[in-house]
Amino acid sequence: MISDWTARAREIDSFKVMDLLKRAAELDAEGRDVVHMEAGEPDFPTAEPIMQAARRAMDAGHTRYTPAGGIMPLREAIADFYQRRYDVNISPRQVLVTAGASGALLLAFSLLAAPGSRFMLADPGYPCNRQFLRLLEARGQLVPVGPELNYQLNADLVARHWAEDTAGVLLASPSNPTGSVVPSAQMRAIADQVRQCGGSLIVDEIYHGLTYGFDAETVLGVAPDALVLNSFSKYFGMTGWRLGWLVAPEEAVAEMEKIAQNLFISPATLSQHAALAAFEPATIEILEQRRQAFALRRDRLVAGLRELGFGIPRMPEGAFYVYADASHLTDDSYAFCWSLLEEDYVAVTPGADFGVNRPERYIRFSYTTGLDRIELALERLQQRINRG
């Protein structure tokens, strides 16, 4: 009975990009040529060395449960990755392999967000963060940030907005939807401020590896007590394998592993064995070539959107998104995005997915499609503008 549904369930908002994705798939099935720029999913297939590792694991019969925290060879490989890429030493016992980065975030919030507490989040930001908090009877404390702040929190904002019920801060660097990055000095200052306030810091680093012209630095280099989320979905191109990880102090990992045992039993076994190949030099070479392709797509898309009048005051530094001000075209980006899909067959995501900070002005474009498709989307946008 609908009347029996909990208020908590009713208050969980839909993930609007998934609604658009569903409709776009229906239009594809009808034979429409939809340009897909809505989902945060790389269009490249999983790299062949990872696929080969999965086949070997299947042939070897690796299909049973693993420990809830993941197989030790993968935890060791992740720890070694931090040493090689960031020159940061962590123990494999600080690594928790999870059912996607979403699983990692749910475990982190389960540990740190007590019922009735709030976690400070930049607005705009990834929508599921605040939905996870609501599920745990906590709340997102949204702090509006704009291009003048590079769409990120800083230590001063944390201090000014900290309240009695604030449990901590979640940062995303690079960010979804803006592609902005928190510089190391700013990250250190935020970590110091959160520590001074008696809270916890979680940093979403799932788009690490997808920065352009530089390599992002992990928060662990300046704040070893922070909890870090990462994923095999974005840079490593393993979206459907549903595998991520979390780095935290050992005592926190032990607590979260206990929670993971109850929620997930274990991460997917084949995915874990396949991911062992993600850090091999041959795989990294493939992934770096793809990073270069994303950079070219970003540059073309940003230039094209600016020519069409979209407001993009700062070049996105990472991820594969452009968060563009479309107020010259509409005062309702949600309706505009649906109209663009239904009439022009371009699928993009409205700002309403990402918070309450002037969402009606903004559209997120995902450049997870080829340059030829980006050109087609720009042509269709130009035709839309010409029609008035």
Number of C-alpha atoms within 10 A of each C-alpha: 4 6 6 6 9 9 9 12 11 10 11 15 12 13 15 18 19 13 11 21 19 12 16 25 14 12 16 14 10 9 9 14 13 19 22 24 22 25 20 19 18 21 13 13 10 19 18 14 21 23 18 13 20 22 15 15 18 15 10 9 10 15 14 9 14 16 15 23 25 23 19 16 13 23 23 17 19 25 20 19 17 17 13 11 13 16 13 18 15 21 16 18 18 20 26 30 30 30 26 24 24 20 23 27 28 22 24 22 22 19 14 18 22 17 14 14 20 26 27 24 25 26 23 28 27 19 19 17 19 24 21 20 25 19 16 18 15 22 23 20 23 19 19 19 19 15 12 9 11 18 22 27 25 21 16 12 17 21 14 8 13 21 14 9 14 21 24 24 23 20 23 25 27 27 27 24 29 30 24 26 25 22 13 15 11 14 25 19 17 24 26 16 20 20 16 10 17 11 16 19 24 25 23 24 23 25 25 21 22 26 24 17 10 10 13 23 21 23 27 21 16 17 17 17 17 19 24 27 25 25 28 23 22 19 23 26 21 26 19 12 20 19 25 27 27 29 29 24 16 16 10 17 22 17 14 23 22 14 18 24 14 10 14 14 17 21 28 22 22 20 23 29 23 22 25 20 22 28 18 14 11 13 17 18 12 14 21 15 10 18 20 15 14 25 20 15 22 27 13 17 22 23 14 19 20 15 12 16 15 20 18 18 13 17 16 24 23 29 32 29 27 27 27 24 24 24 16 11 15 15 15 17 23 22 13 19 23 20 14 18 21 16 11 19 21 25 26 26 28 28 28 22 22 26 19 15 19 16 20 20 21 27 27 25 27 26 30 24 18 16 17 10 17 24 16 15 23 19 14 18 19 16 12 14 12 8 7 7
